[in-house]
Amino acid sequence: MTSELKEKQRYRDRLKKLNPAKAIKRSRKHFSEKEYGEKIRTNGSRIGSKIVYYSLLLYYAFKSEDTPKKAKLTIAGALGYLILPVDLIPDFIPVVGFTDDSAVIVYAVYQVISHIDENVKEQARNRVSSLFGESVLDDLEDPSKNSAEDPQQ
């Protein structure tokens, strides 16, 4: 096995051990709206439109006065994990760098899905459109239509 394959396997093994709930709890204190915005602007294309959209759903739900504090703590933890420079799989690793961040973001979306209303979705879609262009909007999934699924599958 080449060293590159060994390293990819090591990252896969790390990802299997990721506990999104614990990652969220540990990362709450790292959330900053300014740093989140900067991360999306500078790494959005590497993160991918779907995960950027899901993170924006979280962000706009966080900003909503209708979202309860407990849900906001979950959101702050997930977005804090996304902006952390050091996490389970370093973001600079090609292809797999944002895999752990993606898992945490998707997990958090399904934890707070009941607080993601049409207004939040519209704000997130508008921002994704401004970042990636309108053509990506057709490819975005509405997580509330998949909310019966287990987010850890």
BADOLO-713305 format. One line per field, with one value per atom (N, C-alpha, C, O): x, y, z; atom name; residue in three letters. Coordinates in steps of 0.1 Angstrom, whole numbers, plus 5000, padded with zeros to 4 digits. Layout:
u <- c(X / ...) .
v <- c(Y / ...) .
w <- c(Z / ...) .
site <- c(CA / ...) .
code <- c(ala / ...) .
***
This chain:
u <- c(5009 / 5000 / 5009 / 5018 / 5006 / 5014 / 5011 / 5001 / 5020 / 5019 / 5006 / 4999 / 5003 / 4990 / 4978 / 4969 / 4978 / 4966 / 4965 / 4955 / 4977 / 4977 / 4971 / 4964 / 4975 / 4970 / 4955 / 4948 / 4950 / 4936 / 4928 / 4918 / 4934 / 4927 / 4927 / 4918 / 4938 / 4939 / 4928 / 4922 / 4926 / 4915 / 4901 / 4893 / 4899 / 4887 / 4884 / 4873 / 4895 / 4893 / 4890 / 4882 / 4896 / 4893 / 4879 / 4872 / 4874 / 4860 / 4850 / 4840 / 4853 / 4844 / 4843 / 4832 / 4853 / 4853 / 4847 / 4845 / 4844 / 4838 / 4824 / 4816 / 4823 / 4810 / 4805 / 4810 / 4796 / 4792 / 4786 / 4789 / 4779 / 4773 / 4784 / 4783 / 4794 / 4806 / 4814 / 4818 / 4815 / 4823 / 4815 / 4822 / 4802 / 4794 / 4795 / 4797 / 4794 / 4795 / 4809 / 4809 / 4819 / 4833 / 4836 / 4844 / 4829 / 4832 / 4823 / 4826 / 4814 / 4805 / 4812 / 4809 / 4822 / 4830 / 4838 / 4843 / 4840 / 4848 / 4840 / 4845 / 4826 / 4818 / 4819 / 4818 / 4821 / 4821 / 4814 / 4818 / 4805 / 4798 / 4808 / 4807 / 4817 / 4827 / 4836 / 4838 / 4841 / 4850 / 4842 / 4848 / 4829 / 4821 / 4820 / 4822 / 4816 / 4815 / 4828 / 4827 / 4839 / 4852 / 4855 / 4860 / 4852 / 4854 / 4846 / 4851 / 4833 / 4825 / 4830 / 4830 / 4834 / 4839 / 4852 / 4854 / 4861 / 4874 / 4874 / 4883 / 4866 / 4866 / 4853 / 4852 / 4844 / 4831 / 4832 / 4825 / 4840 / 4841 / 4847 / 4844 / 4856 / 4862 / 4852 / 4852 / 4844 / 4835 / 4823 / 4819 / 4819 / 4808 / 4795 / 4792 / 4787 / 4775 / 4765 / 4758 / 4764 / 4754 / 4758 / 4749 / 4770 / 4774 / 4774 / 4770 / 4777 / 4776 / 4761 / 4758 / 4753 / 4738 / 4734 / 4727 / 4737 / 4733 / 4739 / 4732 / 4751 / 4757 / 4750 / 4748 / 4745 / 4738 / 4724 / 4719 / 4718 / 4705 / 4707 / 4699 / 4718 / 4721 / 4723 / 4718 / 4731 / 4734 / 4722 / 4720 / 4713 / 4701 / 4691 / 4684 / 4691 / 4683 / 4688 / 4681 / 4702 / 4708 / 4704 / 4702 / 4703 / 4700 / 4685 / 4681 / 4677 / 4662 / 4659 / 4663 / 4650 / 4645 / 4636 / 4634 / 4631 / 4622 / 4629 / 4623 / 4642 / 4650 / 4654 / 4659 / 4650 / 4653 / 4668 / 4676 / 4671 / 4685 / 4692 / 4703 / 4685 / 4691 / 4695 / 4706 / 4687 / 4690 / 4701 / 4710 / 4702 / 4712 / 4726 / 4736 / 4726 / 4738 / 4743 / 4755 / 4734 / 4738 / 4744 / 4754 / 4737 / 4741 / 4755 / 4764 / 4757 / 4770 / 4781 / 4792 / 4778 / 4788 / 4792 / 4804 / 4782 / 4784 / 4792 / 4802 / 4788 / 4795 / 4809 / 4818 / 4810 / 4823 / 4832 / 4844 / 4827 / 4836 / 4840 / 4852 / 4831 / 4834 / 4846 / 4854 / 4846 / 4856 / 4869 / 4879 / 4869 / 4881 / 4892 / 4890 / 4904 / 4915 / 4921 / 4927 / 4919 / 4924 / 4912 / 4905 / 4909 / 4899 / 4903 / 4915 / 4894 / 4897 / 4905 / 4915 / 4900 / 4907 / 4910 / 4901 / 4923 / 4927 / 4920 / 4920 / 4915 / 4908 / 4916 / 4911 / 4929 / 4938 / 4940 / 4946 / 4936 / 4938 / 4929 / 4917 / 4934 / 4925 / 4915 / 4918 / 4903 / 4892 / 4886 / 4873 / 4893 / 4887 / 4888 / 4882 / 4894 / 4896 / 4883 / 4884 / 4872 / 4860 / 4850 / 4838 / 4854 / 4845 / 4840 / 4828 / 4848 / 4844 / 4835 / 4825 / 4838 / 4830 / 4816 / 4806 / 4816 / 4803 / 4795 / 4783 / 4801 / 4793 / 4787 / 4775 / 4794 / 4790 / 4778 / 4768 / 4780 / 4770 / 4757 / 4746 / 4758 / 4745 / 4739 / 4726 / 4746 / 4741 / 4733 / 4722 / 4739 / 4733 / 4720 / 4710 / 4720 / 4708 / 4696 / 4685 / 4699 / 4688 / 4684 / 4673 / 4693 / 4690 / 4681 / 4673 / 4682 / 4674 / 4664 / 4660 / 4661 / 4653 / 4640 / 4635 / 4634 / 4621 / 4622 / 4612 / 4634 / 4636 / 4641 / 4644 / 4641 / 4645 / 4632 / 4627 / 4627 / 4615 / 4617 / 4629 / 4607 / 4608 / 4616 / 4624 / 4615 / 4623 / 4638 / 4646 / 4641 / 4656 / 4660 / 4671 / 4652 / 4656 / 4658 / 4668 / 4649 / 4650 / 4663 / 4670 / 4666 / 4678 / 4691 / 4700 / 4691 / 4702 / 4703 / 4714 / 4692 / 4693 / 4698 / 4705 / 4693 / 4698 / 4713 / 4720 / 4718 / 4733 / 4740 / 4751 / 4736 / 4742 / 4742 / 4752 / 4731 / 4731 / 4741 / 4747 / 4743 / 4753 / 4767 / 4776 / 4769 / 4783 / 4786 / 4797 / 4776 / 4779 / 4772 / 4775 / 4762 / 4754 / 4741 / 4740 / 4731 / 4718 / 4717 / 4708 / 4726 / 4726 / 4727 / 4722 / 4733 / 4734 / 4721 / 4719 / 4712 / 4700 / 4691 / 4685 / 4691 / 4684 / 4689 / 4682 / 4702 / 4708 / 4708 / 4711 / 4703 / 4702 / 4690 / 4679 / 4693 / 4682 / 4676 / 4683 / 4663 / 4656 / 4657 / 4651 / 4664 / 4666 / 4653 / 4652 / 4643 / 4631 / 4623 / 4615 / 4626 / 4620 / 4626 / 4621 / 4638 / 4646 / 4647 / 4654 / 4639 / 4641 / 4637 / 4641 / 4631 / 4628 / 4640 / 4640 / 4650 / 4662 / 4671 / 4670 / 4679 / 4688 / 4700 / 4707 / 4704 / 4714 / 4728 / 4738 / 4730 / 4743 / 4745 / 4755 / 4736 / 4737 / 4746 / 4748) .
v <- c(4988 / 5000 / 5012 / 5013 / 5022 / 5034 / 5043 / 5041 / 5052 / 5061 / 5070 / 5073 / 5073 / 5081 / 5073 / 5078 / 5060 / 5052 / 5049 / 5049 / 5048 / 5046 / 5058 / 5057 / 5070 / 5082 / 5084 / 5088 / 5081 / 5081 / 5072 / 5075 / 5060 / 5050 / 5055 / 5053 / 5061 / 5067 / 5077 / 5078 / 5086 / 5096 / 5090 / 5094 / 5079 / 5072 / 5066 / 5067 / 5060 / 5055 / 5065 / 5063 / 5077 / 5088 / 5092 / 5095 / 5093 / 5098 / 5088 / 5092 / 5075 / 5065 / 5068 / 5064 / 5073 / 5076 / 5089 / 5092 / 5097 / 5110 / 5109 / 5102 / 5116 / 5117 / 5132 / 5141 / 5134 / 5148 / 5155 / 5167 / 5148 / 5155 / 5160 / 5172 / 5152 / 5157 / 5168 / 5178 / 5167 / 5177 / 5191 / 5201 / 5190 / 5202 / 5208 / 5221 / 5200 / 5205 / 5212 / 5223 / 5206 / 5211 / 5224 / 5232 / 5226 / 5236 / 5249 / 5259 / 5249 / 5261 / 5274 / 5284 / 5273 / 5285 / 5291 / 5302 / 5284 / 5288 / 5295 / 5301 / 5295 / 5302 / 5317 / 5323 / 5322 / 5337 / 5339 / 5333 / 5349 / 5352 / 5357 / 5353 / 5365 / 5370 / 5359 / 5359 / 5350 / 5339 / 5329 / 5324 / 5327 / 5318 / 5324 / 5317 / 5337 / 5343 / 5343 / 5340 / 5345 / 5344 / 5330 / 5328 / 5320 / 5306 / 5302 / 5296 / 5307 / 5304 / 5311 / 5306 / 5324 / 5331 / 5325 / 5325 / 5321 / 5317 / 5302 / 5298 / 5294 / 5279 / 5274 / 5261 / 5282 / 5277 / 5267 / 5257 / 5270 / 5261 / 5248 / 5237 / 5248 / 5235 / 5227 / 5215 / 5234 / 5228 / 5222 / 5211 / 5229 / 5224 / 5231 / 5234 / 5232 / 5240 / 5234 / 5241 / 5220 / 5214 / 5217 / 5221 / 5215 / 5217 / 5232 / 5236 / 5241 / 5255 / 5258 / 5266 / 5253 / 5255 / 5250 / 5258 / 5238 / 5233 / 5242 / 5245 / 5247 / 5255 / 5269 / 5275 / 5274 / 5286 / 5284 / 5293 / 5273 / 5270 / 5271 / 5277 / 5265 / 5267 / 5281 / 5286 / 5288 / 5302 / 5311 / 5318 / 5310 / 5318 / 5313 / 5322 / 5301 / 5296 / 5302 / 5306 / 5302 / 5308 / 5323 / 5328 / 5330 / 5344 / 5347 / 5358 / 5337 / 5339 / 5340 / 5332 / 5349 / 5351 / 5340 / 5338 / 5332 / 5321 / 5308 / 5299 / 5308 / 5296 / 5296 / 5306 / 5286 / 5285 / 5284 / 5280 / 5288 / 5288 / 5274 / 5273 / 5263 / 5250 / 5247 / 5242 / 5250 / 5248 / 5257 / 5253 / 5270 / 5279 / 5274 / 5276 / 5267 / 5261 / 5250 / 5249 / 5242 / 5231 / 5238 / 5233 / 5248 / 5255 / 5261 / 5260 / 5268 / 5275 / 5264 / 5267 / 5253 / 5242 / 5237 / 5235 / 5235 / 5229 / 5240 / 5236 / 5252 / 5262 / 5265 / 5269 / 5264 / 5265 / 5255 / 5257 / 5242 / 5231 / 5234 / 5231 / 5240 / 5243 / 5253 / 5252 / 5263 / 5273 / 5270 / 5277 / 5259 / 5256 / 5253 / 5245 / 5258 / 5255 / 5241 / 5235 / 5236 / 5222 / 5214 / 5216 / 5203 / 5194 / 5180 / 5177 / 5171 / 5156 / 5154 / 5147 / 5159 / 5158 / 5172 / 5180 / 5175 / 5189 / 5193 / 5186 / 5206 / 5211 / 5211 / 5211 / 5213 / 5214 / 5201 / 5202 / 5190 / 5177 / 5176 / 5177 / 5174 / 5174 / 5162 / 5152 / 5165 / 5155 / 5153 / 5154 / 5149 / 5145 / 5156 / 5153 / 5167 / 5177 / 5182 / 5186 / 5183 / 5188 / 5177 / 5180 / 5165 / 5154 / 5154 / 5152 / 5156 / 5156 / 5168 / 5167 / 5180 / 5192 / 5189 / 5193 / 5183 / 5179 / 5171 / 5173 / 5161 / 5152 / 5159 / 5157 / 5168 / 5176 / 5186 / 5187 / 5192 / 5201 / 5194 / 5199 / 5183 / 5175 / 5170 / 5171 / 5165 / 5161 / 5172 / 5170 / 5184 / 5195 / 5200 / 5203 / 5199 / 5203 / 5194 / 5199 / 5181 / 5172 / 5173 / 5169 / 5179 / 5181 / 5193 / 5193 / 5203 / 5215 / 5217 / 5228 / 5207 / 5208 / 5215 / 5222 / 5213 / 5219 / 5235 / 5241 / 5240 / 5254 / 5261 / 5272 / 5252 / 5257 / 5259 / 5250 / 5272 / 5275 / 5280 / 5280 / 5283 / 5288 / 5300 / 5302 / 5309 / 5322 / 5318 / 5324 / 5310 / 5305 / 5299 / 5302 / 5290 / 5283 / 5293 / 5292 / 5303 / 5313 / 5322 / 5324 / 5326 / 5333 / 5325 / 5330 / 5312 / 5304 / 5302 / 5302 / 5299 / 5298 / 5310 / 5309 / 5322 / 5334 / 5336 / 5340 / 5333 / 5334 / 5324 / 5327 / 5312 / 5301 / 5306 / 5305 / 5312 / 5317 / 5328 / 5328 / 5337 / 5347 / 5342 / 5348 / 5331 / 5325 / 5316 / 5317 / 5308 / 5298 / 5300 / 5293 / 5309 / 5311 / 5304 / 5294 / 5308 / 5302 / 5288 / 5281 / 5284 / 5270 / 5259 / 5248 / 5262 / 5252 / 5250 / 5240 / 5259 / 5259 / 5246 / 5241 / 5242 / 5230 / 5217 / 5207 / 5217 / 5206 / 5205 / 5195 / 5216 / 5216 / 5208 / 5209 / 5200 / 5192 / 5199 / 5206 / 5198 / 5204 / 5193 / 5183 / 5196 / 5186 / 5182 / 5171 / 5191 / 5188 / 5177 / 5170 / 5175 / 5164 / 5151 / 5140 / 5151 / 5139 / 5137 / 5129 / 5145 / 5145 / 5132 / 5130 / 5123 / 5110 / 5100 / 5090 / 5104 / 5096 / 5098 / 5108 / 5088 / 5089 / 5097 / 5093 / 5108 / 5117 / 5110 / 5115 / 5099 / 5093 / 5082 / 5076 / 5080 / 5070 / 5075 / 5068) .
w <- c(5000 / 5000 / 5000 / 5008 / 4991 / 4990 / 5002 / 5009 / 5004 / 5016 / 5014 / 5024 / 5002 / 4999 / 5003 / 5009 / 4999 / 5003 / 5018 / 5023 / 5024 / 5039 / 5046 / 5055 / 5041 / 5047 / 5045 / 5054 / 5033 / 5030 / 5040 / 5045 / 5041 / 5050 / 5065 / 5072 / 5069 / 5082 / 5084 / 5095 / 5074 / 5075 / 5076 / 5083 / 5068 / 5068 / 5082 / 5087 / 5088 / 5101 / 5111 / 5120 / 5110 / 5119 / 5118 / 5128 / 5105 / 5103 / 5109 / 5114 / 5109 / 5115 / 5130 / 5136 / 5136 / 5150 / 5154 / 5166 / 5144 / 5147 / 5153 / 5149 / 5164 / 5171 / 5169 / 5177 / 5160 / 5157 / 5169 / 5171 / 5178 / 5190 / 5199 / 5204 / 5201 / 5209 / 5202 / 5209 / 5189 / 5182 / 5183 / 5184 / 5182 / 5183 / 5197 / 5198 / 5207 / 5220 / 5223 / 5229 / 5218 / 5220 / 5212 / 5216 / 5201 / 5192 / 5193 / 5186 / 5202 / 5204 / 5206 / 5200 / 5215 / 5218 / 5207 / 5208 / 5196 / 5185 / 5174 / 5165 / 5176 / 5165 / 5166 / 5176 / 5154 / 5152 / 5138 / 5128 / 5138 / 5125 / 5115 / 5103 / 5119 / 5110 / 5104 / 5092 / 5113 / 5108 / 5099 / 5090 / 5103 / 5095 / 5081 / 5071 / 5080 / 5067 / 5059 / 5046 / 5065 / 5058 / 5053 / 5042 / 5062 / 5058 / 5045 / 5036 / 5045 / 5033 / 5021 / 5010 / 5023 / 5011 / 5005 / 4993 / 5014 / 5010 / 5006 / 4998 / 5012 / 5010 / 5004 / 5003 / 5000 / 4996 / 4984 / 4984 / 4975 / 4963 / 4967 / 4961 / 4977 / 4982 / 4990 / 4990 / 4998 / 5007 / 4999 / 5002 / 4988 / 4980 / 4982 / 4994 / 4972 / 4973 / 4983 / 4990 / 4983 / 4992 / 5007 / 5015 / 5011 / 5025 / 5028 / 5039 / 5019 / 5021 / 5023 / 5032 / 5015 / 5017 / 5030 / 5037 / 5034 / 5047 / 5059 / 5068 / 5057 / 5067 / 5068 / 5078 / 5056 / 5056 / 5062 / 5068 / 5060 / 5067 / 5082 / 5089 / 5087 / 5101 / 5105 / 5115 / 5097 / 5100 / 5101 / 5111 / 5091 / 5091 / 5102 / 5107 / 5105 / 5117 / 5130 / 5138 / 5130 / 5142 / 5144 / 5155 / 5133 / 5133 / 5136 / 5140 / 5134 / 5135 / 5150 / 5159 / 5153 / 5167 / 5171 / 5183 / 5161 / 5165 / 5169 / 5174 / 5167 / 5170 / 5185 / 5190 / 5192 / 5207 / 5210 / 5201 / 5222 / 5226 / 5224 / 5220 / 5228 / 5227 / 5213 / 5210 / 5203 / 5189 / 5185 / 5177 / 5190 / 5186 / 5191 / 5185 / 5203 / 5208 / 5199 / 5196 / 5194 / 5184 / 5172 / 5167 / 5167 / 5155 / 5157 / 5148 / 5168 / 5170 / 5171 / 5166 / 5177 / 5177 / 5163 / 5160 / 5155 / 5142 / 5133 / 5126 / 5134 / 5126 / 5132 / 5125 / 5145 / 5151 / 5147 / 5144 / 5145 / 5141 / 5126 / 5123 / 5118 / 5104 / 5103 / 5094 / 5112 / 5111 / 5118 / 5117 / 5127 / 5134 / 5124 / 5114 / 5126 / 5117 / 5119 / 5110 / 5131 / 5133 / 5137 / 5147 / 5130 / 5133 / 5130 / 5127 / 5130 / 5128 / 5115 / 5116 / 5104 / 5092 / 5087 / 5085 / 5086 / 5082 / 5069 / 5059 / 5069 / 5057 / 5044 / 5033 / 5046 / 5034 / 5027 / 5016 / 5032 / 5026 / 5014 / 5016 / 5002 / 4990 / 4991 / 4997 / 4986 / 4985 / 4999 / 5000 / 5009 / 5022 / 5032 / 5043 / 5030 / 5040 / 5047 / 5059 / 5040 / 5046 / 5049 / 5052 / 5049 / 5051 / 5065 / 5067 / 5075 / 5089 / 5091 / 5098 / 5085 / 5087 / 5081 / 5087 / 5070 / 5063 / 5072 / 5073 / 5078 / 5087 / 5099 / 5102 / 5104 / 5116 / 5111 / 5118 / 5100 / 5095 / 5092 / 5096 / 5085 / 5082 / 5094 / 5095 / 5104 / 5116 / 5123 / 5128 / 5124 / 5130 / 5123 / 5130 / 5110 / 5103 / 5107 / 5109 / 5108 / 5111 / 5126 / 5130 / 5134 / 5149 / 5150 / 5160 / 5141 / 5143 / 5132 / 5129 / 5124 / 5112 / 5114 / 5105 / 5126 / 5129 / 5130 / 5130 / 5131 / 5132 / 5119 / 5118 / 5108 / 5095 / 5087 / 5081 / 5087 / 5080 / 5066 / 5061 / 5059 / 5045 / 5044 / 5034 / 5053 / 5053 / 5054 / 5047 / 5063 / 5064 / 5051 / 5047 / 5046 / 5033 / 5022 / 5014 / 5021 / 5010 / 5012 / 5002 / 5024 / 5027 / 5023 / 5016 / 5026 / 5023 / 5008 / 5003 / 5001 / 4987 / 4980 / 4970 / 4985 / 4979 / 4980 / 4971 / 4992 / 4994 / 4986 / 4980 / 4985 / 4977 / 4962 / 4955 / 4958 / 4944 / 4942 / 4931 / 4951 / 4950 / 4950 / 4944 / 4957 / 4958 / 4946 / 4941 / 4942 / 4932 / 4918 / 4908 / 4918 / 4906 / 4907 / 4915 / 4900 / 4901 / 4896 / 4900 / 4888 / 4882 / 4893 / 4891 / 4904 / 4915 / 4923 / 4929 / 4922 / 4930 / 4927 / 4936 / 4915 / 4911 / 4918 / 4920 / 4921 / 4927 / 4942 / 4948 / 4949 / 4963 / 4968 / 4963 / 4979 / 4985 / 4996 / 5004 / 4998 / 5009 / 5020 / 5019 / 5031 / 5042 / 5049 / 5054 / 5049 / 5055 / 5048 / 5054 / 5035 / 5028 / 5030 / 5027 / 5036 / 5040 / 5055 / 5059 / 5062 / 5077 / 5084 / 5095 / 5077 / 5083 / 5082 / 5089 / 5074 / 5073 / 5085 / 5092 / 5088 / 5099 / 5094 / 5084 / 5100 / 5095 / 5096 / 5090 / 5103 / 5105 / 5094 / 5095 / 5085 / 5075 / 5064 / 5054) .
site <- c(N / CA / C / O / N / CA / C / O / N / CA / C / O / N / CA / C / O / N / CA / C / O / N / CA / C / O / N / CA / C / O / N / CA / C / O / N / CA / C / O / N / CA / C / O / N / CA / C / O / N / CA / C / O / N / CA / C / O / N / CA / C / O / N / CA / C / O / N / CA / C / O / N / CA / C / O / N / CA / C / O / N / CA / C / O / N / CA / C / O / N / CA / C / O / N / CA / C / O / N / CA / C / O / N / CA / C / O / N / CA / C / O / N / CA / C / O / N / CA / C / O / N / CA / C / O / N / CA / C / O / N / CA / C / O / N / CA / C / O / N / CA / C / O / N / CA / C / O / N / CA / C / O / N / CA / C / O / N / CA / C / O / N / CA / C / O / N / CA / C / O / N / CA / C / O / N / CA / C / O / N / CA / C / O / N / CA / C / O / N / CA / C / O / N / CA / C / O / N / CA / C / O / N / CA / C / O / N / CA / C / O / N / CA / C / O / N / CA / C / O / N / CA / C / O / N / CA / C / O / N / CA / C / O / N / CA / C / O / N / CA / C / O / N / CA / C / O / N / CA / C / O / N / CA / C / O / N / CA / C / O / N / CA / C / O / N / CA / C / O / N / CA / C / O / N / CA / C / O / N / CA / C / O / N / CA / C / O / N / CA / C / O / N / CA / C / O / N / CA / C / O / N / CA / C / O / N / CA / C / O / N / CA / C / O / N / CA / C / O / N / CA / C / O / N / CA / C / O / N / CA / C / O / N / CA / C / O / N / CA / C / O / N / CA / C / O / N / CA / C / O / N / CA / C / O / N / CA / C / O / N / CA / C / O / N / CA / C / O / N / CA / C / O / N / CA / C / O / N / CA / C / O / N / CA / C / O / N / CA / C / O / N / CA / C / O / N / CA / C / O / N / CA / C / O / N / CA / C / O / N / CA / C / O / N / CA / C / O / N / CA / C / O / N / CA / C / O / N / CA / C / O / N / CA / C / O / N / CA / C / O / N / CA / C / O / N / CA / C / O / N / CA / C / O / N / CA / C / O / N / CA / C / O / N / CA / C / O / N / CA / C / O / N / CA / C / O / N / CA / C / O / N / CA / C / O / N / CA / C / O / N / CA / C / O / N / CA / C / O / N / CA / C / O / N / CA / C / O / N / CA / C / O / N / CA / C / O / N / CA / C / O / N / CA / C / O / N / CA / C / O / N / CA / C / O / N / CA / C / O / N / CA / C / O / N / CA / C / O / N / CA / C / O / N / CA / C / O / N / CA / C / O / N / CA / C / O / N / CA / C / O / N / CA / C / O / N / CA / C / O / N / CA / C / O / N / CA / C / O / N / CA / C / O / N / CA / C / O / N / CA / C / O / N / CA / C / O / N / CA / C / O / N / CA / C / O / N / CA / C / O / N / CA / C / O / N / CA / C / O / N / CA / C / O / N / CA / C / O / N / CA / C / O / N / CA / C / O / N / CA / C / O / N / CA / C / O / N / CA / C / O / N / CA / C / O / N / CA / C / O / N / CA / C / O / N / CA / C / O / N / CA / C / O / N / CA / C / O) .
code <- c(met / met / met / met / thr / thr / thr / thr / ser / ser / ser / ser / glu / glu / glu / glu / leu / leu / leu / leu / lys / lys / lys / lys / glu / glu / glu / glu / lys / lys / lys / lys / gln / gln / gln / gln / arg / arg / arg / arg / tyr / tyr / tyr / tyr / arg / arg / arg / arg / asp / asp / asp / asp / arg / arg / arg / arg / leu / leu / leu / leu / lys / lys / lys / lys / lys / lys / lys / lys / leu / leu / leu / leu / asn / asn / asn / asn / pro / pro / pro / pro / ala / ala / ala / ala / lys / lys / lys / lys / ala / ala / ala / ala / ile / ile / ile / ile / lys / lys / lys / lys / arg / arg / arg / arg / ser / ser / ser / ser / arg / arg / arg / arg / lys / lys / lys / lys / his / his / his / his / phe / phe / phe / phe / ser / ser / ser / ser / glu / glu / glu / glu / lys / lys / lys / lys / glu / glu / glu / glu / tyr / tyr / tyr / tyr / gly / gly / gly / gly / glu / glu / glu / glu / lys / lys / lys / lys / ile / ile / ile / ile / arg / arg / arg / arg / thr / thr / thr / thr / asn / asn / asn / asn / gly / gly / gly / gly / ser / ser / ser / ser / arg / arg / arg / arg / ile / ile / ile / ile / gly / gly / gly / gly / ser / ser / ser / ser / lys / lys / lys / lys / ile / ile / ile / ile / val / val / val / val / tyr / tyr / tyr / tyr / tyr / tyr / tyr / tyr / ser / ser / ser / ser / leu / leu / leu / leu / leu / leu / leu / leu / leu / leu / leu / leu / tyr / tyr / tyr / tyr / tyr / tyr / tyr / tyr / ala / ala / ala / ala / phe / phe / phe / phe / lys / lys / lys / lys / ser / ser / ser / ser / glu / glu / glu / glu / asp / asp / asp / asp / thr / thr / thr / thr / pro / pro / pro / pro / lys / lys / lys / lys / lys / lys / lys / lys / ala / ala / ala / ala / lys / lys / lys / lys / leu / leu / leu / leu / thr / thr / thr / thr / ile / ile / ile / ile / ala / ala / ala / ala / gly / gly / gly / gly / ala / ala / ala / ala / leu / leu / leu / leu / gly / gly / gly / gly / tyr / tyr / tyr / tyr / leu / leu / leu / leu / ile / ile / ile / ile / leu / leu / leu / leu / pro / pro / pro / pro / val / val / val / val / asp / asp / asp / asp / leu / leu / leu / leu / ile / ile / ile / ile / pro / pro / pro / pro / asp / asp / asp / asp / phe / phe / phe / phe / ile / ile / ile / ile / pro / pro / pro / pro / val / val / val / val / val / val / val / val / gly / gly / gly / gly / phe / phe / phe / phe / thr / thr / thr / thr / asp / asp / asp / asp / asp / asp / asp / asp / ser / ser / ser / ser / ala / ala / ala / ala / val / val / val / val / ile / ile / ile / ile / val / val / val / val / tyr / tyr / tyr / tyr / ala / ala / ala / ala / val / val / val / val / tyr / tyr / tyr / tyr / gln / gln / gln / gln / val / val / val / val / ile / ile / ile / ile / ser / ser / ser / ser / his / his / his / his / ile / ile / ile / ile / asp / asp / asp / asp / glu / glu / glu / glu / asn / asn / asn / asn / val / val / val / val / lys / lys / lys / lys / glu / glu / glu / glu / gln / gln / gln / gln / ala / ala / ala / ala / arg / arg / arg / arg / asn / asn / asn / asn / arg / arg / arg / arg / val / val / val / val / ser / ser / ser / ser / ser / ser / ser / ser / leu / leu / leu / leu / phe / phe / phe / phe / gly / gly / gly / gly / glu / glu / glu / glu / ser / ser / ser / ser / val / val / val / val / leu / leu / leu / leu / asp / asp / asp / asp / asp / asp / asp / asp / leu / leu / leu / leu / glu / glu / glu / glu / asp / asp / asp / asp / pro / pro / pro / pro / ser / ser / ser / ser / lys / lys / lys / lys / asn / asn / asn / asn / ser / ser / ser / ser / ala / ala / ala / ala / glu / glu / glu / glu / asp / asp / asp / asp / pro / pro / pro / pro / gln / gln / gln / gln / gln / gln / gln / gln) .
***
